[in-house]
Amino acid sequence: MSRPALPEAWVRIPTQEEFRAAMPPGAKGVYEFGFIPAMGRLLAAHPTIGRAFGNLFMQIMFAPGHLSRAEREMVAGVAAAAQDCHY
């Protein structure tokens, strides 16, 4: 007996225009790519969880610690690749 297929989970990610419109005037992100990365827009989709995750990210990447910023970015890149992360 087979089970019915479950619907796929999805989150509506704000467009770059929606994201920019919600930003305070003059605000900039920590990365300047010339576009708003999907991960930032995904975090904006859920104010409570997104804000908490963003605060955690800022602590991990920018707070004083034993690893340099480049080393932290390398660890993040390797961890994302190991998980086949598309962000």
N, C-alpha and C positions, 0 to 999 in steps of 0.2 A: 504494500500500500504506500503510495507516494504522498508526500506532503505538498500542499499548495505553495507556490513560490511566494516568498515574502517581498513586499515592496522595498525598493531601494531607498535608503536614507539619503536625504539631501538637505542642503541649507542654501537659501538664496543669498548669494554673495552680493553686497552692494557694488554698483558700477563705480568706476573711477570718478565719474562726475558726482555721484551721490556721496562718495567718500569725501571728496574735496569740499563739497558744499557743507558737510557737517563739521569740517575742521575749523578751529578758530582762525581768524585772520592772521597771516604771517607764520602759522605753524609749519614745521618741517619734520619729516621723519628722520630716524637715525641712519637710514640708508638713502642715498640719493641716486636712483637709477634712471630718473626721467619719467618714471611711471610708478603707480602705486602697486606694490606686489600683491598677489592674490592672498598671501597669508595675512597681511595686514587687513585686507578687506574682509577676510573670513572672520578674524577676531572682532571686527566691528559689527558683525552680524548678531552677536550676542553680547550685549553690554556688560553683564555681570561676569560671565566666564571669560570673555575677551579681555576685560580690564585686569582681572586677576592673572591671567596667563601673560599679558603684556608686562605687568609688574614683575612677575617671576623672570621673564626674559631679560628685563632691564637689570635685575640683580645678577643673573648668571653671566651676562655679557659685559656689563659695565662697572659692577661694583669692584672694589679692590680685592685682589686675590693673588694666588701664586702663578696663574697662567697669564700670559700676555694676551692682548686682544686677538692677535693673529692666531695664537694657539687655540683660543676659545672658538674662533671661527672654523679652524681646521677640525676640531672635535665635533662641532655641530654639523659640518659638511659630511664627515665620515659617518656619523650616526644617522643622518638623513639618508645617505646612499645605502647604508646597510639595511635600512627599512624600506627601500625602494620608494622613498618619499618624493612626491612631485613638486613640493614647495621649495 
